[in-house]
Amino acid sequence: MAQGLWRRKSVPRSSGVKRATPEKTVMLTNEDAIGAVSALFETFRPEYRGNRACMDANGRPTGRHLWFFEVWGRDLAIAADFAFPYSRPNAYIIKYDAALDLPHVELDGRLCLTKVEFSTDPAEAARQVLAEALELLYAHQTGAEDDDLKEDFSNYWSQRADVGSPALSVLYDEVAATGRYLLVGGDIFAFSSNAAMLRWWENRTEAAPRHTNAAHYIELSKLPKPSMFPSSPASLLELLQTHSVDGGERMLSALRQLPNGTVLVLVGTAPSGRRVFAGTRLLKSNPPQKDGSRRKRRGDVFSVGDLLKHYSIQRLRTSRLDSAVSRSVIDLPNLAGKRAVVVGCGAIGGGVARLLAKAGVGRLDLVDLELLGWENIRRHELGGRSVGLFKVNALASDLRKDLPEIVEVRSYPKTIQDLIGSGNDIVEGADLIIATTGSLHADSYIDELARQSHQPIPVIFGWMEAWGVAGHALLLHGNGARFLEGFDDGMPRRPSSQSDRSPPKECGNGTTPFGSTEVAAVQAMIAELSLDCLLDLGMNNAWRTWWTSDRNLARVQGRWTDDFIEVKPASSLSGILERQWP
């Protein structure tokens, strides 16, 4: 059965639990699900060895259930918890010996399964877990997954971190032998350079770091298996002597420089080429002494072995401060070198600035004169704790704290006209200007500024129509159409919507009501066009329009213009289209 089961297609599929008709749907019980799985697994004997319910110390059922198999000399258990069939079963190697160095197996024997699909049939769900578990056990036999021990080296190291030891977070943005670290509470932060530490820490805390020490980075020529992870200073020294060029000497040198202890960060390269890290901390327990009770005297010489006896080692749970880059699908190194100027950081521009920062744009300049008021907190990136503050100052502070790896965020609580008039050449050298001012005077001024620059700067203008039923993102490169060509006497020549409904009196003439969902859609459209422009230097001018659903349009007593109906798809749902300006 084992050789057939590990190949998914040959595993007999369950006929499942008989469900009631849709008119009489009955929620499956844990008891029904366990019975269905047990019935299926009975067909897998002799490898199937039976099942049992788990009990607590008082002999009461916990809701957890185990099914046992013996395959390829290993005892395997499929486990379901009390929420089953509305939770996924897991697979365990019983009495797992971590010294075996099996990939994709945690210290408690749980197999890390990733291919299991969702199934509403509890027997089928358990069968899938069994099939992938057997597939992994077969890979253990052939060595097909052994590279994972190197590829996911940092994770295997962290699984074996010493309980109670600090967590280590590393920012290694340049190759270095020595950097800096600081211990804050129960966390160690290590950086590859003093400059990286200052930028990250000041962004995160708005204060300079204090009480820093040298962090030593040691390059490993090969990555050790988990069973070879050091458990003592002596075994760490042996590992560094066999798995690095000069790591052993550098470890002893570090202890001479800081005899009370030091942090060593082991750096390796996974088969995919990515960098992996493992942190260790050496702590001095007792001062070394020669035989007898006298203290060390000048001239006393201690062997390396005697010296290391007076230190303890901590394996540190290790992660990267910039690990969020692994979740991105765009060119982050390219974006990190870009600078965007966001003029107008209200409901639209504030959200665009945050999206660009999260996307990886390294430098942002924020320009806006206004203070945040209570009327804006339901649609602005900032909330009640920032009311009464300049929007740009509060937003810049939040971005630096939330994304401390960002290179630079500068804020200017002024109008763009006042800022340029004071002699600030903020637009010069910018890669992109985003104008979300809500003012034709400011937008037309920005359009002219970008054209007068030594190198014309692309500008993206963003705005929303009344009641938030449509929004626009307009990219102009400064060598063709002008922004004001789309307006007659201050009114859009080609609006998407019309409405006879008047805005509330308290809003005045400078704003219009719209909600958080509408502005989020327009923010995303403007940010996406911004990234397109930053990453594709040959991109042409573009005018994108987002429109809401017909249902939302009716709620505000609005209607689409004839011009927009000609280009808008017939669907009543929201969407985005692109056309020529003006």
PyMOL commands that set and color helices and strands:
alter all, ss='L'
color gray80, all
select helices_A, chain A and resi 2-5+8-10+22-24+30-44+98-100+122-142+148-151+153-159+194-205+226-228+233-243+247-257+304-308+323-327+332-336+347-359+374-376+384-386+391-402+416-421+440-452+466-468+483-486+505-507+516-535+550-555+562-567
alter helices_A, ss='H'
color red, helices_A
select strands_A, chain A and resi 48-55+61-71+74-80+90-93+167-171+178-184+187-191+212-219+261-269+275-284+311-320+339-343+363-367+408-412+432-435+459-464+470-476+487-488+491-492+497-499+542-547+558-560+575-579
alter strands_A, ss='S'
color yellow, strands_A
deselect
rebuild
show_as cartoon
